[in-house]
């Protein structure tokens, strides 16, 4: 069985702001995942809502 290797892409906040539509499309269409980091080194993860719902469903069982 083949599995997709998941590599989370890291981007700066400014890159995300300038390319938000493209990044959202990648997240929703390809299930890509992004770590978004600010100048102050704060980070957040961007995943699709489908992926988020799946994770929530799994953790609530």
PDB file of N, H, CA, C and O in Angstrom:
ATOM      1  N   UNK A   1       0.836  -1.183   0.000  1.00  0.00           N
ATOM      2  CA  UNK A   1       0.000   0.000   0.000  1.00  0.00           C
ATOM      3  C   UNK A   1       0.883   1.249   0.000  1.00  0.00           C
ATOM      4  O   UNK A   1       1.798   1.358   0.816  1.00  0.00           O
ATOM      5  N   UNK A   2       0.621   2.169  -0.888  1.00  0.00           N
ATOM      6  H   UNK A   2      -0.122   2.080  -1.551  1.00  0.00           H
ATOM      7  CA  UNK A   2       1.380   3.402  -0.962  1.00  0.00           C
ATOM      8  C   UNK A   2       0.758   4.441  -0.047  1.00  0.00           C
ATOM      9  O   UNK A   2      -0.465   4.547   0.048  1.00  0.00           O
ATOM     10  N   UNK A   3       1.594   5.193   0.616  1.00  0.00           N
ATOM     11  H   UNK A   3       2.588   5.106   0.539  1.00  0.00           H
ATOM     12  CA  UNK A   3       1.108   6.277   1.463  1.00  0.00           C
ATOM     13  C   UNK A   3       1.775   7.571   1.030  1.00  0.00           C
ATOM     14  O   UNK A   3       2.914   7.566   0.564  1.00  0.00           O
ATOM     15  N   UNK A   4       1.077   8.656   1.181  1.00  0.00           N
ATOM     16  H   UNK A   4       0.151   8.660   1.559  1.00  0.00           H
ATOM     17  CA  UNK A   4       1.627   9.966   0.865  1.00  0.00           C
ATOM     18  C   UNK A   4       2.510  10.407   2.012  1.00  0.00           C
ATOM     19  O   UNK A   4       2.121  10.330   3.177  1.00  0.00           O
ATOM     20  N   UNK A   5       3.702  10.869   1.675  1.00  0.00           N
ATOM     21  H   UNK A   5       4.019  10.932   0.728  1.00  0.00           H
ATOM     22  CA  UNK A   5       4.594  11.411   2.698  1.00  0.00           C
ATOM     23  C   UNK A   5       4.154  12.830   3.013  1.00  0.00           C
ATOM     24  O   UNK A   5       4.041  13.667   2.117  1.00  0.00           O
ATOM     25  N   UNK A   6       3.907  13.097   4.279  1.00  0.00           N
ATOM     26  H   UNK A   6       3.999  12.417   5.007  1.00  0.00           H
ATOM     27  CA  UNK A   6       3.431  14.413   4.681  1.00  0.00           C
ATOM     28  C   UNK A   6       4.606  15.265   5.132  1.00  0.00           C
ATOM     29  O   UNK A   6       5.288  14.953   6.108  1.00  0.00           O
ATOM     30  N   UNK A   7       4.822  16.334   4.406  1.00  0.00           N
ATOM     31  H   UNK A   7       4.268  16.587   3.613  1.00  0.00           H
ATOM     32  CA  UNK A   7       5.857  17.292   4.764  1.00  0.00           C
ATOM     33  C   UNK A   7       5.174  18.633   4.961  1.00  0.00           C
ATOM     34  O   UNK A   7       4.567  19.181   4.041  1.00  0.00           O
ATOM     35  N   UNK A   8       5.283  19.142   6.157  1.00  0.00           N
ATOM     36  H   UNK A   8       5.777  18.697   6.904  1.00  0.00           H
ATOM     37  CA  UNK A   8       4.662  20.426   6.460  1.00  0.00           C
ATOM     38  C   UNK A   8       5.576  21.534   5.953  1.00  0.00           C
ATOM     39  O   UNK A   8       6.773  21.545   6.242  1.00  0.00           O
ATOM     40  N   UNK A   9       5.013  22.453   5.206  1.00  0.00           N
ATOM     41  H   UNK A   9       4.041  22.445   4.971  1.00  0.00           H
ATOM     42  CA  UNK A   9       5.781  23.561   4.649  1.00  0.00           C
ATOM     43  C   UNK A   9       5.777  24.726   5.629  1.00  0.00           C
ATOM     44  O   UNK A   9       4.744  25.065   6.207  1.00  0.00           O
ATOM     45  N   UNK A  10       6.937  25.330   5.806  1.00  0.00           N
ATOM     46  H   UNK A  10       7.776  25.055   5.336  1.00  0.00           H
ATOM     47  CA  UNK A  10       7.061  26.487   6.694  1.00  0.00           C
ATOM     48  C   UNK A  10       7.103  27.758   5.856  1.00  0.00           C
ATOM     49  O   UNK A  10       7.869  27.854   4.898  1.00  0.00           O
ATOM     50  N   UNK A  11       6.272  28.733   6.224  1.00  0.00           N
ATOM     51  H   UNK A  11       5.650  28.654   7.003  1.00  0.00           H
ATOM     52  CA  UNK A  11       6.252  30.021   5.531  1.00  0.00           C
ATOM     53  C   UNK A  11       6.170  31.141   6.566  1.00  0.00           C
ATOM     54  O   UNK A  11       5.641  30.967   7.664  1.00  0.00           O
ATOM     55  N   UNK A  12       6.700  32.273   6.185  1.00  0.00           N
ATOM     56  H   UNK A  12       7.130  32.414   5.293  1.00  0.00           H
ATOM     57  CA  UNK A  12       6.600  33.446   7.044  1.00  0.00           C
ATOM     58  C   UNK A  12       5.217  34.075   6.907  1.00  0.00           C
ATOM     59  O   UNK A  12       4.544  33.905   5.891  1.00  0.00           O
ATOM     60  N   UNK A  13       4.809  34.794   7.928  1.00  0.00           N
ATOM     61  H   UNK A  13       5.356  34.933   8.753  1.00  0.00           H
ATOM     62  CA  UNK A  13       3.511  35.464   7.911  1.00  0.00           C
ATOM     63  C   UNK A  13       3.366  36.360   6.686  1.00  0.00           C
ATOM     64  O   UNK A  13       2.320  36.353   6.036  1.00  0.00           O
ATOM     65  N   UNK A  14       4.404  37.130   6.363  1.00  0.00           N
ATOM     66  H   UNK A  14       5.253  37.136   6.891  1.00  0.00           H
ATOM     67  CA  UNK A  14       4.328  38.049   5.221  1.00  0.00           C
ATOM     68  C   UNK A  14       4.140  37.292   3.912  1.00  0.00           C
ATOM     69  O   UNK A  14       3.406  37.751   3.037  1.00  0.00           O
ATOM     70  N   UNK A  15       4.799  36.130   3.763  1.00  0.00           N
ATOM     71  H   UNK A  15       5.395  35.758   4.474  1.00  0.00           H
ATOM     72  CA  UNK A  15       4.602  35.308   2.563  1.00  0.00           C
ATOM     73  C   UNK A  15       3.167  34.789   2.502  1.00  0.00           C
ATOM     74  O   UNK A  15       2.558  34.742   1.433  1.00  0.00           O
ATOM     75  N   UNK A  16       2.647  34.409   3.639  1.00  0.00           N
ATOM     76  H   UNK A  16       3.142  34.447   4.507  1.00  0.00           H
ATOM     77  CA  UNK A  16       1.278  33.906   3.701  1.00  0.00           C
ATOM     78  C   UNK A  16       0.294  35.000   3.319  1.00  0.00           C
ATOM     79  O   UNK A  16      -0.619  34.770   2.526  1.00  0.00           O
ATOM     80  N   UNK A  17       0.474  36.168   3.869  1.00  0.00           N
ATOM     81  H   UNK A  17       1.215  36.355   4.513  1.00  0.00           H
ATOM     82  CA  UNK A  17      -0.412  37.288   3.576  1.00  0.00           C
ATOM     83  C   UNK A  17      -0.415  37.611   2.083  1.00  0.00           C
ATOM     84  O   UNK A  17      -1.467  37.882   1.504  1.00  0.00           O
ATOM     85  N   UNK A  18       0.755  37.580   1.469  1.00  0.00           N
ATOM     86  H   UNK A  18       1.610  37.359   1.940  1.00  0.00           H
ATOM     87  CA  UNK A  18       0.860  37.921   0.048  1.00  0.00           C
ATOM     88  C   UNK A  18       0.361  36.817  -0.880  1.00  0.00           C
ATOM     89  O   UNK A  18       0.083  37.077  -2.051  1.00  0.00           O
ATOM     90  N   UNK A  19       0.245  35.591  -0.376  1.00  0.00           N
ATOM     91  H   UNK A  19       0.472  35.380   0.575  1.00  0.00           H
ATOM     92  CA  UNK A  19      -0.140  34.446  -1.210  1.00  0.00           C
ATOM     93  C   UNK A  19      -1.270  33.636  -0.595  1.00  0.00           C
ATOM     94  O   UNK A  19      -1.356  32.427  -0.807  1.00  0.00           O
ATOM     95  N   UNK A  20      -2.134  34.293   0.161  1.00  0.00           N
ATOM     96  H   UNK A  20      -2.064  35.276   0.334  1.00  0.00           H
ATOM     97  CA  UNK A  20      -3.136  33.568   0.942  1.00  0.00           C
ATOM     98  C   UNK A  20      -4.047  32.702   0.084  1.00  0.00           C
ATOM     99  O   UNK A  20      -4.285  31.543   0.425  1.00  0.00           O
ATOM    100  N   UNK A  21      -4.556  33.226  -1.003  1.00  0.00           N
ATOM    101  H   UNK A  21      -4.363  34.167  -1.279  1.00  0.00           H
ATOM    102  CA  UNK A  21      -5.469  32.439  -1.840  1.00  0.00           C
ATOM    103  C   UNK A  21      -4.778  31.174  -2.356  1.00  0.00           C
ATOM    104  O   UNK A  21      -5.365  30.092  -2.317  1.00  0.00           O
ATOM    105  N   UNK A  22      -3.559  31.298  -2.829  1.00  0.00           N
ATOM    106  H   UNK A  22      -3.082  32.176  -2.860  1.00  0.00           H
ATOM    107  CA  UNK A  22      -2.808  30.145  -3.339  1.00  0.00           C
ATOM    108  C   UNK A  22      -2.555  29.118  -2.242  1.00  0.00           C
ATOM    109  O   UNK A  22      -2.685  27.915  -2.467  1.00  0.00           O
ATOM    110  N   UNK A  23      -2.193  29.597  -1.054  1.00  0.00           N
ATOM    111  H   UNK A  23      -2.088  30.575  -0.871  1.00  0.00           H
ATOM    112  CA  UNK A  23      -1.932  28.685   0.060  1.00  0.00           C
ATOM    113  C   UNK A  23      -3.211  27.968   0.481  1.00  0.00           C
ATOM    114  O   UNK A  23      -3.190  26.764   0.735  1.00  0.00           O
ATOM    115  N   UNK A  24      -4.311  28.687   0.557  1.00  0.00           N
ATOM    116  H   UNK A  24      -4.329  29.665   0.350  1.00  0.00           H
ATOM    117  CA  UNK A  24      -5.590  28.050   0.907  1.00  0.00           C
ATOM    118  C   UNK A  24      -5.953  26.997  -0.143  1.00  0.00           C
ATOM    119  O   UNK A  24      -6.414  25.911   0.210  1.00  0.00           O
ATOM    120  N   UNK A  25      -5.753  27.302  -1.415  1.00  0.00           N
ATOM    121  H   UNK A  25      -5.378  28.184  -1.702  1.00  0.00           H
ATOM    122  CA  UNK A  25      -6.034  26.325  -2.467  1.00  0.00           C
ATOM    123  C   UNK A  25      -5.181  25.074  -2.297  1.00  0.00           C
ATOM    124  O   UNK A  25      -5.684  23.961  -2.452  1.00  0.00           O
ATOM    125  N   UNK A  26      -3.903  25.239  -1.981  1.00  0.00           N
ATOM    126  H   UNK A  26      -3.495  26.143  -1.855  1.00  0.00           H
ATOM    127  CA  UNK A  26      -3.023  24.093  -1.765  1.00  0.00           C
ATOM    128  C   UNK A  26      -3.496  23.269  -0.572  1.00  0.00           C
ATOM    129  O   UNK A  26      -3.497  22.039  -0.619  1.00  0.00           O
ATOM    130  N   UNK A  27      -3.892  23.944   0.481  1.00  0.00           N
ATOM    131  H   UNK A  27      -3.891  24.943   0.519  1.00  0.00           H
ATOM    132  CA  UNK A  27      -4.353  23.253   1.691  1.00  0.00           C
ATOM    133  C   UNK A  27      -5.635  22.465   1.407  1.00  0.00           C
ATOM    134  O   UNK A  27      -5.756  21.305   1.800  1.00  0.00           O
ATOM    135  N   UNK A  28      -6.583  23.095   0.727  1.00  0.00           N
ATOM    136  H   UNK A  28      -6.485  24.038   0.407  1.00  0.00           H
ATOM    137  CA  UNK A  28      -7.880  22.458   0.491  1.00  0.00           C
ATOM    138  C   UNK A  28      -7.831  21.403  -0.608  1.00  0.00           C
ATOM    139  O   UNK A  28      -8.468  20.356  -0.488  1.00  0.00           O
ATOM    140  N   UNK A  29      -7.086  21.666  -1.671  1.00  0.00           N
ATOM    141  H   UNK A  29      -6.569  22.516  -1.768  1.00  0.00           H
ATOM    142  CA  UNK A  29      -7.078  20.749  -2.815  1.00  0.00           C
ATOM    143  C   UNK A  29      -6.080  19.610  -2.675  1.00  0.00           C
ATOM    144  O   UNK A  29      -6.323  18.512  -3.175  1.00  0.00           O
ATOM    145  N   UNK A  30      -4.961  19.855  -2.004  1.00  0.00           N
ATOM    146  H   UNK A  30      -4.763  20.747  -1.599  1.00  0.00           H
ATOM    147  CA  UNK A  30      -3.891  18.850  -1.930  1.00  0.00           C
ATOM    148  C   UNK A  30      -3.651  18.341  -0.515  1.00  0.00           C
ATOM    149  O   UNK A  30      -2.781  17.498  -0.293  1.00  0.00           O
ATOM    150  N   UNK A  31      -4.417  18.849   0.435  1.00  0.00           N
ATOM    151  H   UNK A  31      -5.124  19.534   0.255  1.00  0.00           H
ATOM    152  CA  UNK A  31      -4.223  18.520   1.851  1.00  0.00           C
ATOM    153  C   UNK A  31      -2.816  18.869   2.321  1.00  0.00           C
ATOM    154  O   UNK A  31      -2.283  18.221   3.222  1.00  0.00           O
ATOM    155  N   UNK A  32      -2.202  19.907   1.705  1.00  0.00           N
ATOM    156  H   UNK A  32      -2.635  20.433   0.973  1.00  0.00           H
ATOM    157  CA  UNK A  32      -0.918  20.400   2.184  1.00  0.00           C
ATOM    158  C   UNK A  32      -1.127  21.033   3.555  1.00  0.00           C
ATOM    159  O   UNK A  32      -2.230  21.458   3.896  1.00  0.00           O
ATOM    160  N   UNK A  33      -0.069  21.086   4.320  1.00  0.00           N
ATOM    161  H   UNK A  33       0.827  20.740   4.043  1.00  0.00           H
ATOM    162  CA  UNK A  33      -0.112  21.684   5.651  1.00  0.00           C
ATOM    163  C   UNK A  33       0.998  22.717   5.739  1.00  0.00           C
ATOM    164  O   UNK A  33       2.093  22.502   5.221  1.00  0.00           O
ATOM    165  N   UNK A  34       0.721  23.836   6.392  1.00  0.00           N
ATOM    166  H   UNK A  34      -0.169  24.011   6.813  1.00  0.00           H
ATOM    167  CA  UNK A  34       1.687  24.918   6.496  1.00  0.00           C
ATOM    168  C   UNK A  34       1.889  25.325   7.943  1.00  0.00           C
ATOM    169  O   UNK A  34       0.935  25.388   8.718  1.00  0.00           O
ATOM    170  N   UNK A  35       3.135  25.600   8.305  1.00  0.00           N
ATOM    171  H   UNK A  35       3.911  25.549   7.675  1.00  0.00           H
ATOM    172  CA  UNK A  35       3.458  26.261   9.560  1.00  0.00           C
ATOM    173  C   UNK A  35       3.704  27.714   9.200  1.00  0.00           C
ATOM    174  O   UNK A  35       4.565  28.016   8.374  1.00  0.00           O
ATOM    175  N   UNK A  36       2.960  28.606   9.809  1.00  0.00           N
ATOM    176  H   UNK A  36       2.260  28.361  10.481  1.00  0.00           H
ATOM    177  CA  UNK A  36       3.093  30.041   9.551  1.00  0.00           C
ATOM    178  C   UNK A  36       3.753  30.665  10.772  1.00  0.00           C
ATOM    179  O   UNK A  36       3.277  30.507  11.896  1.00  0.00           O
ATOM    180  N   UNK A  37       4.860  31.377  10.542  1.00  0.00           N
ATOM    181  H   UNK A  37       5.247  31.505   9.629  1.00  0.00           H
ATOM    182  CA  UNK A  37       5.648  31.933  11.634  1.00  0.00           C
ATOM    183  C   UNK A  37       5.759  33.451  11.502  1.00  0.00           C
ATOM    184  O   UNK A  37       5.968  33.977  10.409  1.00  0.00           O
ATOM    185  N   UNK A  38       5.616  34.140  12.628  1.00  0.00           N
ATOM    186  H   UNK A  38       5.446  33.712  13.515  1.00  0.00           H
ATOM    187  CA  UNK A  38       5.759  35.596  12.653  1.00  0.00           C
ATOM    188  C   UNK A  38       7.212  35.974  12.943  1.00  0.00           C
ATOM    189  O   UNK A  38       8.032  35.116  13.267  1.00  0.00           O
ATOM    190  N   UNK A  39       7.518  37.262  12.825  1.00  0.00           N
ATOM    191  H   UNK A  39       6.851  37.959  12.562  1.00  0.00           H
ATOM    192  CA  UNK A  39       8.853  37.761  13.176  1.00  0.00           C
ATOM    193  C   UNK A  39       9.179  37.473  14.637  1.00  0.00           C
ATOM    194  O   UNK A  39      10.339  37.282  15.003  1.00  0.00           O
ATOM    195  N   UNK A  40       8.135  37.445  15.467  1.00  0.00           N
ATOM    196  H   UNK A  40       7.193  37.600  15.170  1.00  0.00           H
ATOM    197  CA  UNK A  40       8.321  37.209  16.906  1.00  0.00           C
ATOM    198  C   UNK A  40       8.437  35.717  17.234  1.00  0.00           C
ATOM    199  O   UNK A  40       8.436  35.329  18.403  1.00  0.00           O
ATOM    200  N   UNK A  41       8.535  34.893  16.197  1.00  0.00           N
ATOM    201  H   UNK A  41       8.536  35.208  15.248  1.00  0.00           H
ATOM    202  CA  UNK A  41       8.709  33.437  16.343  1.00  0.00           C
ATOM    203  C   UNK A  41       7.467  32.729  16.885  1.00  0.00           C
ATOM    204  O   UNK A  41       7.571  31.620  17.411  1.00  0.00           O
ATOM    205  N   UNK A  42       6.300  33.352  16.764  1.00  0.00           N
ATOM    206  H   UNK A  42       6.216  34.253  16.337  1.00  0.00           H
ATOM    207  CA  UNK A  42       5.060  32.659  17.092  1.00  0.00           C
ATOM    208  C   UNK A  42       4.653  31.859  15.857  1.00  0.00           C
ATOM    209  O   UNK A  42       4.843  32.311  14.728  1.00  0.00           O
ATOM    210  N   UNK A  43       4.094  30.673  16.076  1.00  0.00           N
ATOM    211  H   UNK A  43       3.940  30.306  16.993  1.00  0.00           H
ATOM    212  CA  UNK A  43       3.743  29.808  14.951  1.00  0.00           C
ATOM    213  C   UNK A  43       2.320  29.293  15.067  1.00  0.00           C
ATOM    214  O   UNK A  43       1.783  29.117  16.161  1.00  0.00           O
ATOM    215  N   UNK A  44       1.731  29.058  13.917  1.00  0.00           N
ATOM    216  H   UNK A  44       2.167  29.201  13.028  1.00  0.00           H
ATOM    217  CA  UNK A  44       0.404  28.444  13.830  1.00  0.00           C
ATOM    218  C   UNK A  44       0.427  27.480  12.642  1.00  0.00           C
ATOM    219  O   UNK A  44       1.234  27.626  11.723  1.00  0.00           O
ATOM    220  N   UNK A  45      -0.466  26.502  12.678  1.00  0.00           N
ATOM    221  H   UNK A  45      -1.121  26.384  13.424  1.00  0.00           H
ATOM    222  CA  UNK A  45      -0.547  25.518  11.601  1.00  0.00           C
ATOM    223  C   UNK A  45      -1.834  25.752  10.824  1.00  0.00           C
ATOM    224  O   UNK A  45      -2.897  25.958  11.410  1.00  0.00           O
ATOM    225  N   UNK A  46      -1.730  25.717   9.497  1.00  0.00           N
ATOM    226  H   UNK A  46      -0.866  25.550   9.021  1.00  0.00           H
ATOM    227  CA  UNK A  46      -2.888  25.858   8.626  1.00  0.00           C
ATOM    228  C   UNK A  46      -3.151  24.516   7.957  1.00  0.00           C
ATOM    229  O   UNK A  46      -2.310  23.992   7.228  1.00  0.00           O
ATOM    230  N   UNK A  47      -4.345  23.967   8.222  1.00  0.00           N
ATOM    231  H   UNK A  47      -5.028  24.393   8.815  1.00  0.00           H
ATOM    232  CA  UNK A  47      -4.790  22.719   7.592  1.00  0.00           C
ATOM    233  C   UNK A  47      -6.201  22.940   7.062  1.00  0.00           C
ATOM    234  O   UNK A  47      -6.867  23.910   7.424  1.00  0.00           O
ATOM    235  N   UNK A  48      -6.649  22.033   6.205  1.00  0.00           N
ATOM    236  H   UNK A  48      -6.108  21.245   5.911  1.00  0.00           H
ATOM    237  CA  UNK A  48      -8.000  22.166   5.670  1.00  0.00           C
ATOM    238  C   UNK A  48      -9.037  21.876   6.754  1.00  0.00           C
ATOM    239  O   UNK A  48      -8.750  21.208   7.747  1.00  0.00           O
ATOM    240  N   UNK A  49     -10.228  22.384   6.544  1.00  0.00           N
ATOM    241  H   UNK A  49     -10.462  22.927   5.737  1.00  0.00           H
ATOM    242  CA  UNK A  49     -11.297  22.122   7.501  1.00  0.00           C
ATOM    243  C   UNK A  49     -11.629  20.630   7.518  1.00  0.00           C
ATOM    244  O   UNK A  49     -11.931  20.081   8.578  1.00  0.00           O
ATOM    245  N   UNK A  50     -11.578  19.972   6.371  1.00  0.00           N
ATOM    246  H   UNK A  50     -11.333  20.418   5.510  1.00  0.00           H
ATOM    247  CA  UNK A  50     -11.826  18.527   6.337  1.00  0.00           C
ATOM    248  C   UNK A  50     -10.817  17.775   7.191  1.00  0.00           C
ATOM    249  O   UNK A  50     -11.182  16.864   7.935  1.00  0.00           O
ATOM    250  N   UNK A  51      -9.542  18.156   7.084  1.00  0.00           N
ATOM    251  H   UNK A  51      -9.246  18.896   6.480  1.00  0.00           H
ATOM    252  CA  UNK A  51      -8.501  17.518   7.884  1.00  0.00           C
ATOM    253  C   UNK A  51      -8.721  17.799   9.370  1.00  0.00           C
ATOM    254  O   UNK A  51      -8.584  16.902  10.202  1.00  0.00           O
ATOM    255  N   UNK A  52      -9.059  19.032   9.698  1.00  0.00           N
ATOM    256  H   UNK A  52      -9.171  19.761   9.023  1.00  0.00           H
ATOM    257  CA  UNK A  52      -9.337  19.406  11.087  1.00  0.00           C
ATOM    258  C   UNK A  52     -10.515  18.586  11.638  1.00  0.00           C
ATOM    259  O   UNK A  52     -10.434  18.032  12.734  1.00  0.00           O
ATOM    260  N   UNK A  53     -11.605  18.515  10.868  1.00  0.00           N
ATOM    261  H   UNK A  53     -11.671  18.965   9.977  1.00  0.00           H
ATOM    262  CA  UNK A  53     -12.776  17.754  11.317  1.00  0.00           C
ATOM    263  C   UNK A  53     -12.433  16.292  11.528  1.00  0.00           C
ATOM    264  O   UNK A  53     -12.907  15.677  12.484  1.00  0.00           O
ATOM    265  N   UNK A  54     -11.621  15.729  10.656  1.00  0.00           N
ATOM    266  H   UNK A  54     -11.236  16.228   9.880  1.00  0.00           H
ATOM    267  CA  UNK A  54     -11.197  14.338  10.793  1.00  0.00           C
ATOM    268  C   UNK A  54     -10.379  14.140  12.069  1.00  0.00           C
ATOM    269  O   UNK A  54     -10.571  13.160  12.789  1.00  0.00           O
ATOM    270  N   UNK A  55      -9.474  15.066  12.341  1.00  0.00           N
ATOM    271  H   UNK A  55      -9.318  15.861  11.756  1.00  0.00           H
ATOM    272  CA  UNK A  55      -8.671  14.973  13.557  1.00  0.00           C
ATOM    273  C   UNK A  55      -9.544  15.094  14.797  1.00  0.00           C
ATOM    274  O   UNK A  55      -9.354  14.352  15.761  1.00  0.00           O
ATOM    275  N   UNK A  56     -10.497  16.018  14.787  1.00  0.00           N
ATOM    276  H   UNK A  56     -10.651  16.621  14.004  1.00  0.00           H
ATOM    277  CA  UNK A  56     -11.398  16.188  15.934  1.00  0.00           C
ATOM    278  C   UNK A  56     -12.249  14.951  16.156  1.00  0.00           C
ATOM    279  O   UNK A  56     -12.481  14.544  17.294  1.00  0.00           O
ATOM    280  N   UNK A  57     -12.710  14.358  15.074  1.00  0.00           N
ATOM    281  H   UNK A  57     -12.521  14.688  14.149  1.00  0.00           H
ATOM    282  CA  UNK A  57     -13.532  13.151  15.171  1.00  0.00           C
ATOM    283  C   UNK A  57     -12.710  12.016  15.788  1.00  0.00           C
ATOM    284  O   UNK A  57     -13.205  11.274  16.637  1.00  0.00           O
ATOM    285  N   UNK A  58     -11.473  11.889  15.364  1.00  0.00           N
ATOM    286  H   UNK A  58     -11.071  12.492  14.675  1.00  0.00           H
ATOM    287  CA  UNK A  58     -10.591  10.837  15.872  1.00  0.00           C
ATOM    288  C   UNK A  58     -10.305  11.025  17.354  1.00  0.00           C
ATOM    289  O   UNK A  58     -10.298  10.051  18.107  1.00  0.00           O
ATOM    290  N   UNK A  59     -10.068  12.262  17.786  1.00  0.00           N
ATOM    291  H   UNK A  59     -10.074  13.053  17.175  1.00  0.00           H
ATOM    292  CA  UNK A  59      -9.724  12.503  19.187  1.00  0.00           C
ATOM    293  C   UNK A  59     -10.952  12.442  20.096  1.00  0.00           C
ATOM    294  O   UNK A  59     -10.811  12.290  21.310  1.00  0.00           O
ATOM    295  N   UNK A  60     -12.130  12.557  19.539  1.00  0.00           N
ATOM    296  H   UNK A  60     -12.245  12.681  18.553  1.00  0.00           H
ATOM    297  CA  UNK A  60     -13.358  12.503  20.351  1.00  0.00           C
ATOM    298  C   UNK A  60     -13.919  11.095  20.492  1.00  0.00           C
ATOM    299  O   UNK A  60     -14.975  10.907  21.096  1.00  0.00           O
ATOM    300  N   UNK A  61     -13.237  10.121  19.952  1.00  0.00           N
ATOM    301  H   UNK A  61     -12.379  10.273  19.461  1.00  0.00           H
ATOM    302  CA  UNK A  61     -13.736   8.741  20.058  1.00  0.00           C
ATOM    303  C   UNK A  61     -13.233   8.071  21.299  1.00  0.00           C
ATOM    304  O   UNK A  61     -13.554   6.909  21.546  1.00  0.00           O
TER     305      UNK A  61
END
